[in-house]
């Protein structure tokens, strides 16, 4: 079985995510898009909205530098160079940080791909756009499901999983840009825009995985599942629980 097929089969058995895993293809040459059938294109969308279309509706999407709507997401994905108002923190001064210096410090720490990406294509991982391959996978789950992925990531090498967050530009900076830059998986808290404009729910976390990690992630999930670490986590329900006396069956009820 191919790594993507194995990954999809394994997560269905072990974590059963509520929405579809999304493949993200970072287009570096517009020739890659020639003749491709992509359902949602030519619309001004944020990266988080693209992922929402794919994970919730199963639709493929495309944005380029002319249709990427959110300046933070466009800059994180390498579609544009970050404008000065982003780099100097003007965009978030007095909103996310108290002053210009603090705002600039946050922006300088945010992962971004170098400008030069010609397009960002998203699609359900199970149904890729013909002729395109995913560079990375983005999925959403609750904290218990995210825990299972962390356990899978650490199954072979142990150690610890380090999660970083800026409280803004969550999926585009961490689950897309950081994964593409480092080749390592991430877990991130979705940002305000993801919740307001892309239907992300309060309980959800986003998880980014490089395609090169899919096989080892599937093996880690399967092995820990076999060892007894299950999702949903089974509650320990006591026999003979403490019901009110009249609710307890007695000899006369048998």
Secondary structure, DSSP 8 states (H G I E B T S, - for coil): --HHHHHHHHHHHHT--SS--EEEEEESSGGGGTT---SB-SS-B-HHHHHHIIIII---EEE-TTTB--HHHHHHTTSS---HHHHTSTTTBTTTBSSHHHHHHHHHHS----S---EEEEEETTS--TT---SEEEEEE-HHHHHHHHHHHHTTT-S-------SSSHIIIIIIIIHHHHS--EEEE--HHHHHHS---TT-EEEEEEGGGHHHHHHHHHHHHHTT--SS------TT----GGGS--GGG-
